[in-house]
Amino acid sequence: MSIERIGFDDHVNSLQWHQGEHVFIAGPTGSGKSTLVRSILDRRGHVLGFGTKVHDDTIRNEYKDYTFVESMGDIAGYMNRVILWPRLKRKESGEAYQARQGAVFRNAFDKIFAARGWCIYVDELNYMVKYFNLSRPIESLHFIGRSSGISMVTLAQRPAYVPLAVVSNASHAYIAQTKLGADAERLADLGNVDPKAITATLASLDDRHDFLYTPTLGTGVPGIVNTRK
Protein backbone atom coordinates (compact mmCIF):
# COMPACT_ATOMS: atom_id res chain seq x y z
CA MET A 1 0.00 0.00 0.00
CA SER A 2 1.58 3.28 -1.14
CA ILE A 3 1.13 6.02 1.45
CA GLU A 4 1.66 9.67 0.53
CA ARG A 5 0.87 12.87 2.38
CA ILE A 6 -2.27 14.69 1.25
CA GLY A 7 -3.17 18.29 2.13
CA PHE A 8 -6.11 18.34 4.52
CA ASP A 9 -8.33 20.60 2.41
CA ASP A 10 -7.53 18.67 -0.76
CA HIS A 11 -8.40 15.41 0.96
CA VAL A 12 -11.72 16.63 2.36
CA ASN A 13 -12.74 18.18 -0.96
CA SER A 14 -11.99 14.97 -2.86
CA LEU A 15 -13.38 12.51 -0.32
CA GLN A 16 -15.68 9.98 -2.01
CA TRP A 17 -18.02 9.26 0.88
CA HIS A 18 -21.49 8.07 -0.08
CA GLN A 19 -24.64 7.77 2.00
CA GLY A 20 -24.74 4.32 3.59
CA GLU A 21 -20.96 4.21 4.03
CA HIS A 22 -19.46 4.43 7.51
CA VAL A 23 -16.50 6.42 8.84
CA PHE A 24 -14.34 5.35 11.78
CA ILE A 25 -11.96 7.84 13.43
CA ALA A 26 -9.55 6.85 16.20
CA GLY A 27 -7.02 8.99 18.02
CA PRO A 28 -6.09 10.33 21.46
CA THR A 29 -7.36 13.58 22.95
CA GLY A 30 -5.84 16.55 21.11
CA SER A 31 -5.08 14.67 17.91
CA GLY A 32 -7.62 16.61 15.87
CA LYS A 33 -10.59 14.22 15.74
CA SER A 34 -13.08 17.06 16.26
CA THR A 35 -11.59 19.15 13.43
CA LEU A 36 -11.61 16.15 11.12
CA VAL A 37 -15.17 15.05 11.84
CA ARG A 38 -16.61 18.56 11.52
CA SER A 39 -14.98 18.98 8.12
CA ILE A 40 -16.29 15.71 6.70
CA LEU A 41 -19.78 16.06 8.21
CA ASP A 42 -20.20 19.20 6.13
CA ARG A 43 -20.33 16.87 3.11
CA ARG A 44 -23.52 15.20 4.36
CA GLY A 45 -27.06 16.36 4.99
CA HIS A 46 -29.57 15.08 7.53
CA VAL A 47 -26.95 14.77 10.28
CA LEU A 48 -27.75 13.73 13.85
CA GLY A 49 -25.01 13.96 16.47
CA PHE A 50 -24.99 12.72 20.06
CA GLY A 51 -23.75 15.01 22.83
CA THR A 52 -22.43 12.79 25.62
CA LYS A 53 -20.69 15.20 28.00
CA VAL A 54 -22.45 17.33 30.61
CA HIS A 55 -20.40 20.33 29.45
CA ASP A 56 -18.73 20.41 26.05
CA ASP A 57 -17.56 23.77 24.70
CA THR A 58 -16.24 22.09 21.54
CA ILE A 59 -19.68 20.91 20.46
CA ARG A 60 -21.40 24.14 21.47
CA ASN A 61 -18.86 26.31 19.63
CA GLU A 62 -18.19 24.13 16.58
CA TYR A 63 -21.83 23.24 15.86
CA LYS A 64 -23.53 26.62 16.17
CA ASP A 65 -25.31 26.00 12.86
CA TYR A 66 -26.94 22.84 14.27
CA THR A 67 -30.20 22.66 16.23
CA PHE A 68 -29.76 21.33 19.77
CA VAL A 69 -32.57 19.10 21.09
CA GLU A 70 -33.06 17.01 24.24
CA SER A 71 -35.09 14.16 22.74
CA MET A 72 -36.03 12.70 19.38
CA GLY A 73 -39.53 14.08 19.92
CA ASP A 74 -38.10 17.60 19.68
CA ILE A 75 -36.89 17.08 16.11
CA ALA A 76 -39.10 18.77 13.50
CA GLY A 77 -39.18 17.85 9.84
CA TYR A 78 -37.36 21.00 8.76
CA MET A 79 -34.33 20.29 10.99
CA ASN A 80 -31.50 19.03 8.81
CA ARG A 81 -28.57 19.17 11.25
CA VAL A 82 -29.26 18.22 14.85
CA ILE A 83 -27.35 17.53 18.06
CA LEU A 84 -29.21 15.32 20.54
CA TRP A 85 -27.95 16.52 23.91
CA PRO A 86 -30.01 15.99 27.08
CA ARG A 87 -29.12 18.72 29.55
CA LEU A 88 -28.48 18.27 33.26
CA LYS A 89 -31.52 19.31 35.26
CA ARG A 90 -31.32 21.44 38.37
CA LYS A 91 -30.53 19.32 41.44
CA GLU A 92 -30.31 16.17 39.29
CA SER A 93 -27.64 13.74 40.49
CA GLY A 94 -24.95 12.51 38.14
CA GLU A 95 -26.27 8.96 38.38
CA ALA A 96 -29.84 10.03 37.57
CA TYR A 97 -28.65 12.16 34.67
CA GLN A 98 -26.60 9.34 33.21
CA ALA A 99 -29.56 6.94 33.44
CA ARG A 100 -31.87 9.43 31.72
CA GLN A 101 -29.29 10.23 29.06
CA GLY A 102 -28.81 6.54 28.30
CA ALA A 103 -32.58 6.04 27.92
CA VAL A 104 -32.82 9.01 25.54
CA PHE A 105 -29.98 7.67 23.41
CA ARG A 106 -31.38 4.14 23.31
CA ASN A 107 -34.76 5.51 22.17
CA ALA A 108 -32.97 7.54 19.49
CA PHE A 109 -31.19 4.51 18.08
CA ASP A 110 -34.49 2.61 17.95
CA LYS A 111 -36.11 5.42 15.95
CA ILE A 112 -33.11 5.82 13.65
CA PHE A 113 -33.22 2.09 12.91
CA ALA A 114 -36.77 2.51 11.58
CA ALA A 115 -36.48 5.99 10.04
CA ARG A 116 -33.48 5.41 7.73
CA GLY A 117 -31.57 8.09 5.85
CA TRP A 118 -29.70 9.73 8.73
CA CYS A 119 -25.97 10.36 8.99
CA ILE A 120 -25.22 9.60 12.64
CA TYR A 121 -22.28 11.17 14.48
CA VAL A 122 -21.25 9.32 17.64
CA ASP A 123 -18.57 11.07 19.68
CA GLU A 124 -16.90 9.17 22.53
CA LEU A 125 -17.87 5.72 21.25
CA ASN A 126 -16.11 3.98 24.13
CA TYR A 127 -18.20 5.98 26.59
CA MET A 128 -21.44 5.06 24.80
CA VAL A 129 -20.54 1.38 24.96
CA LYS A 130 -19.18 1.26 28.50
CA TYR A 131 -21.64 3.47 30.39
CA PHE A 132 -24.82 3.16 28.32
CA ASN A 133 -24.42 -0.43 27.08
CA LEU A 134 -25.29 0.70 23.55
CA SER A 135 -22.94 -1.62 21.70
CA ARG A 136 -25.76 -3.71 20.20
CA PRO A 137 -27.77 -0.88 18.55
CA ILE A 138 -24.58 0.81 17.32
CA GLU A 139 -23.37 -2.44 15.79
CA SER A 140 -26.81 -3.07 14.25
CA LEU A 141 -26.80 0.30 12.51
CA HIS A 142 -23.38 -0.49 11.07
CA PHE A 143 -24.69 -3.80 9.72
CA ILE A 144 -27.80 -2.34 8.04
CA GLY A 145 -26.28 0.97 6.95
CA ARG A 146 -25.78 0.25 3.28
CA SER A 147 -29.26 -1.19 2.73
CA SER A 148 -31.00 1.47 4.84
CA GLY A 149 -29.10 4.53 3.69
CA ILE A 150 -27.70 5.17 7.18
CA SER A 151 -24.15 6.44 7.56
CA MET A 152 -22.36 6.10 10.89
CA VAL A 153 -19.46 8.34 11.90
CA THR A 154 -17.90 7.03 15.09
CA LEU A 155 -15.02 8.46 17.10
CA ALA A 156 -12.92 6.63 19.68
CA GLN A 157 -9.68 7.23 21.54
CA ARG A 158 -8.56 3.60 21.41
CA PRO A 159 -9.40 1.13 18.62
CA ALA A 160 -8.91 -1.79 21.04
CA TYR A 161 -12.18 -1.07 22.84
CA VAL A 162 -14.32 -0.54 19.75
CA PRO A 163 -16.95 -3.18 18.84
CA LEU A 164 -15.86 -5.42 16.00
CA ALA A 165 -18.77 -4.47 13.73
CA VAL A 166 -17.78 -0.80 13.84
CA VAL A 167 -14.30 -1.54 12.52
CA SER A 168 -15.14 -4.33 10.08
CA ASN A 169 -17.98 -2.34 8.48
CA ALA A 170 -16.10 0.96 8.16
CA SER A 171 -15.86 2.22 4.59
CA HIS A 172 -13.37 4.94 5.51
CA ALA A 173 -10.96 4.88 8.45
CA TYR A 174 -8.81 7.62 9.97
CA ILE A 175 -6.33 6.35 12.54
CA ALA A 176 -3.85 8.44 14.53
CA GLN A 177 -0.53 7.14 15.83
CA THR A 178 -0.59 4.00 17.94
CA LYS A 179 2.04 1.39 18.77
CA LEU A 180 -0.08 -0.66 21.15
CA GLY A 181 -0.58 -4.33 20.32
CA ALA A 182 -4.23 -4.40 21.37
CA ASP A 183 -5.04 -1.52 18.99
CA ALA A 184 -3.19 -3.24 16.15
CA GLU A 185 -5.18 -6.44 16.71
CA ARG A 186 -8.49 -4.59 16.37
CA LEU A 187 -7.29 -2.63 13.32
CA ALA A 188 -6.52 -5.94 11.63
CA ASP A 189 -10.29 -6.26 11.24
CA LEU A 190 -10.45 -3.29 8.85
CA GLY A 191 -11.56 -4.47 5.42
CA ASN A 192 -9.30 -4.72 2.36
CA VAL A 193 -6.10 -3.61 4.08
CA ASP A 194 -2.76 -5.17 4.97
CA PRO A 195 -2.59 -5.19 8.81
CA LYS A 196 1.22 -5.17 8.80
CA ALA A 197 1.31 -2.14 6.48
CA ILE A 198 -1.23 -0.34 8.66
CA THR A 199 0.75 -1.05 11.84
CA ALA A 200 4.04 0.04 10.29
CA THR A 201 2.58 3.27 8.93
CA LEU A 202 0.94 4.19 12.22
CA ALA A 203 4.19 3.64 14.09
CA SER A 204 5.97 5.96 11.67
CA LEU A 205 3.63 8.95 12.05
CA ASP A 206 5.64 11.82 13.55
CA ASP A 207 2.99 14.46 14.23
CA ARG A 208 0.20 14.20 16.80
CA HIS A 209 -2.26 15.58 14.22
CA ASP A 210 -1.39 13.01 11.55
CA PHE A 211 -4.07 10.51 10.54
CA LEU A 212 -3.65 7.52 8.29
CA TYR A 213 -6.63 7.56 5.93
CA THR A 214 -7.60 4.32 4.26
CA PRO A 215 -10.73 3.64 2.15
CA THR A 216 -11.28 0.21 3.67
CA LEU A 217 -14.56 -0.66 1.94
CA GLY A 218 -15.14 2.52 -0.04
CA THR A 219 -13.26 4.22 -2.86
CA GLY A 220 -10.46 6.74 -2.57
CA VAL A 221 -6.70 7.14 -2.29
CA PRO A 222 -4.91 6.08 0.91
CA GLY A 223 -2.77 8.77 2.47
CA ILE A 224 -1.62 10.63 5.53
CA VAL A 225 -3.60 13.75 6.35
CA ASN A 226 -2.82 16.31 9.03
CA THR A 227 -5.69 18.31 10.49
CA ARG A 228 -3.41 21.35 10.93
CA LYS A 229 -1.95 21.40 7.41
C-alpha positions as CSV (number, residue, x, y, z in Angstrom):
1,M,0.0,0.0,0.0
2,S,1.6,3.3,-1.1
3,I,1.1,6.0,1.4
4,E,1.7,9.7,0.5
5,R,0.9,12.9,2.4
6,I,-2.3,14.7,1.2
7,G,-3.2,18.3,2.1
8,F,-6.1,18.3,4.5
9,D,-8.3,20.6,2.4
10,D,-7.5,18.7,-0.8
11,H,-8.4,15.4,1.0
12,V,-11.7,16.6,2.4
13,N,-12.7,18.2,-1.0
14,S,-12.0,15.0,-2.9
15,L,-13.4,12.5,-0.3
16,Q,-15.7,10.0,-2.0
17,W,-18.0,9.3,0.9
18,H,-21.5,8.1,-0.1
19,Q,-24.6,7.8,2.0
20,G,-24.7,4.3,3.6
21,E,-21.0,4.2,4.0
22,H,-19.5,4.4,7.5
23,V,-16.5,6.4,8.8
24,F,-14.3,5.3,11.8
25,I,-12.0,7.8,13.4
26,A,-9.5,6.9,16.2
27,G,-7.0,9.0,18.0
28,P,-6.1,10.3,21.5
29,T,-7.4,13.6,23.0
30,G,-5.8,16.5,21.1
31,S,-5.1,14.7,17.9
32,G,-7.6,16.6,15.9
33,K,-10.6,14.2,15.7
34,S,-13.1,17.1,16.3
35,T,-11.6,19.1,13.4
36,L,-11.6,16.2,11.1
37,V,-15.2,15.1,11.8
38,R,-16.6,18.6,11.5
39,S,-15.0,19.0,8.1
40,I,-16.3,15.7,6.7
41,L,-19.8,16.1,8.2
42,D,-20.2,19.2,6.1
43,R,-20.3,16.9,3.1
44,R,-23.5,15.2,4.4
45,G,-27.1,16.4,5.0
46,H,-29.6,15.1,7.5
47,V,-27.0,14.8,10.3
48,L,-27.8,13.7,13.8
49,G,-25.0,14.0,16.5
50,F,-25.0,12.7,20.1
51,G,-23.8,15.0,22.8
52,T,-22.4,12.8,25.6
53,K,-20.7,15.2,28.0
54,V,-22.4,17.3,30.6
55,H,-20.4,20.3,29.5
56,D,-18.7,20.4,26.1
57,D,-17.6,23.8,24.7
58,T,-16.2,22.1,21.5
59,I,-19.7,20.9,20.5
60,R,-21.4,24.1,21.5
61,N,-18.9,26.3,19.6
62,E,-18.2,24.1,16.6
63,Y,-21.8,23.2,15.9
64,K,-23.5,26.6,16.2
65,D,-25.3,26.0,12.9
66,Y,-26.9,22.8,14.3
67,T,-30.2,22.7,16.2
68,F,-29.8,21.3,19.8
69,V,-32.6,19.1,21.1
70,E,-33.1,17.0,24.2
71,S,-35.1,14.2,22.7
72,M,-36.0,12.7,19.4
73,G,-39.5,14.1,19.9
74,D,-38.1,17.6,19.7
75,I,-36.9,17.1,16.1
76,A,-39.1,18.8,13.5
77,G,-39.2,17.8,9.8
78,Y,-37.4,21.0,8.8
79,M,-34.3,20.3,11.0
80,N,-31.5,19.0,8.8
81,R,-28.6,19.2,11.2
82,V,-29.3,18.2,14.8
83,I,-27.3,17.5,18.1
84,L,-29.2,15.3,20.5
85,W,-28.0,16.5,23.9
86,P,-30.0,16.0,27.1
87,R,-29.1,18.7,29.6
88,L,-28.5,18.3,33.3
89,K,-31.5,19.3,35.3
90,R,-31.3,21.4,38.4
91,K,-30.5,19.3,41.4
92,E,-30.3,16.2,39.3
93,S,-27.6,13.7,40.5
94,G,-25.0,12.5,38.1
95,E,-26.3,9.0,38.4
96,A,-29.8,10.0,37.6
97,Y,-28.7,12.2,34.7
98,Q,-26.6,9.3,33.2
99,A,-29.6,6.9,33.4
100,R,-31.9,9.4,31.7
101,Q,-29.3,10.2,29.1
102,G,-28.8,6.5,28.3
103,A,-32.6,6.0,27.9
104,V,-32.8,9.0,25.5
105,F,-30.0,7.7,23.4
106,R,-31.4,4.1,23.3
107,N,-34.8,5.5,22.2
108,A,-33.0,7.5,19.5
109,F,-31.2,4.5,18.1
110,D,-34.5,2.6,17.9
111,K,-36.1,5.4,16.0
112,I,-33.1,5.8,13.7
113,F,-33.2,2.1,12.9
114,A,-36.8,2.5,11.6
115,A,-36.5,6.0,10.0
116,R,-33.5,5.4,7.7
117,G,-31.6,8.1,5.9
118,W,-29.7,9.7,8.7
119,C,-26.0,10.4,9.0
120,I,-25.2,9.6,12.6
121,Y,-22.3,11.2,14.5
122,V,-21.2,9.3,17.6
123,D,-18.6,11.1,19.7
124,E,-16.9,9.2,22.5
125,L,-17.9,5.7,21.3
126,N,-16.1,4.0,24.1
127,Y,-18.2,6.0,26.6
128,M,-21.4,5.1,24.8
129,V,-20.5,1.4,25.0
130,K,-19.2,1.3,28.5
131,Y,-21.6,3.5,30.4
132,F,-24.8,3.2,28.3
133,N,-24.4,-0.4,27.1
134,L,-25.3,0.7,23.5
135,S,-22.9,-1.6,21.7
136,R,-25.8,-3.7,20.2
137,P,-27.8,-0.9,18.6
138,I,-24.6,0.8,17.3
139,E,-23.4,-2.4,15.8
140,S,-26.8,-3.1,14.3
141,L,-26.8,0.3,12.5
142,H,-23.4,-0.5,11.1
143,F,-24.7,-3.8,9.7
144,I,-27.8,-2.3,8.0
145,G,-26.3,1.0,7.0
146,R,-25.8,0.2,3.3
147,S,-29.3,-1.2,2.7
148,S,-31.0,1.5,4.8
149,G,-29.1,4.5,3.7
150,I,-27.7,5.2,7.2
151,S,-24.1,6.4,7.6
152,M,-22.4,6.1,10.9
153,V,-19.5,8.3,11.9
154,T,-17.9,7.0,15.1
155,L,-15.0,8.5,17.1
156,A,-12.9,6.6,19.7
157,Q,-9.7,7.2,21.5
158,R,-8.6,3.6,21.4
159,P,-9.4,1.1,18.6
160,A,-8.9,-1.8,21.0
161,Y,-12.2,-1.1,22.8
162,V,-14.3,-0.5,19.8
163,P,-17.0,-3.2,18.8
164,L,-15.9,-5.4,16.0
165,A,-18.8,-4.5,13.7
166,V,-17.8,-0.8,13.8
167,V,-14.3,-1.5,12.5
168,S,-15.1,-4.3,10.1
169,N,-18.0,-2.3,8.5
170,A,-16.1,1.0,8.2
171,S,-15.9,2.2,4.6
172,H,-13.4,4.9,5.5
173,A,-11.0,4.9,8.4
174,Y,-8.8,7.6,10.0
175,I,-6.3,6.4,12.5
176,A,-3.8,8.4,14.5
177,Q,-0.5,7.1,15.8
178,T,-0.6,4.0,17.9
179,K,2.0,1.4,18.8
180,L,-0.1,-0.7,21.2
181,G,-0.6,-4.3,20.3
182,A,-4.2,-4.4,21.4
183,D,-5.0,-1.5,19.0
184,A,-3.2,-3.2,16.2
185,E,-5.2,-6.4,16.7
186,R,-8.5,-4.6,16.4
187,L,-7.3,-2.6,13.3
188,A,-6.5,-5.9,11.6
189,D,-10.3,-6.3,11.2
190,L,-10.5,-3.3,8.8
191,G,-11.6,-4.5,5.4
192,N,-9.3,-4.7,2.4
193,V,-6.1,-3.6,4.1
194,D,-2.8,-5.2,5.0
195,P,-2.6,-5.2,8.8
196,K,1.2,-5.2,8.8
197,A,1.3,-2.1,6.5
198,I,-1.2,-0.3,8.7
199,T,0.8,-1.0,11.8
200,A,4.0,0.0,10.3
201,T,2.6,3.3,8.9
202,L,0.9,4.2,12.2
203,A,4.2,3.6,14.1
204,S,6.0,6.0,11.7
205,L,3.6,8.9,12.1
206,D,5.6,11.8,13.6
207,D,3.0,14.5,14.2
208,R,0.2,14.2,16.8
209,H,-2.3,15.6,14.2
210,D,-1.4,13.0,11.5
211,F,-4.1,10.5,10.5
212,L,-3.7,7.5,8.3
213,Y,-6.6,7.6,5.9
214,T,-7.6,4.3,4.3
215,P,-10.7,3.6,2.2
216,T,-11.3,0.2,3.7
217,L,-14.6,-0.7,1.9
218,G,-15.1,2.5,0.0
219,T,-13.3,4.2,-2.9
220,G,-10.5,6.7,-2.6
221,V,-6.7,7.1,-2.3
222,P,-4.9,6.1,0.9
223,G,-2.8,8.8,2.5
224,I,-1.6,10.6,5.5
225,V,-3.6,13.8,6.3
226,N,-2.8,16.3,9.0
227,T,-5.7,18.3,10.5
228,R,-3.4,21.4,10.9
229,K,-1.9,21.4,7.4
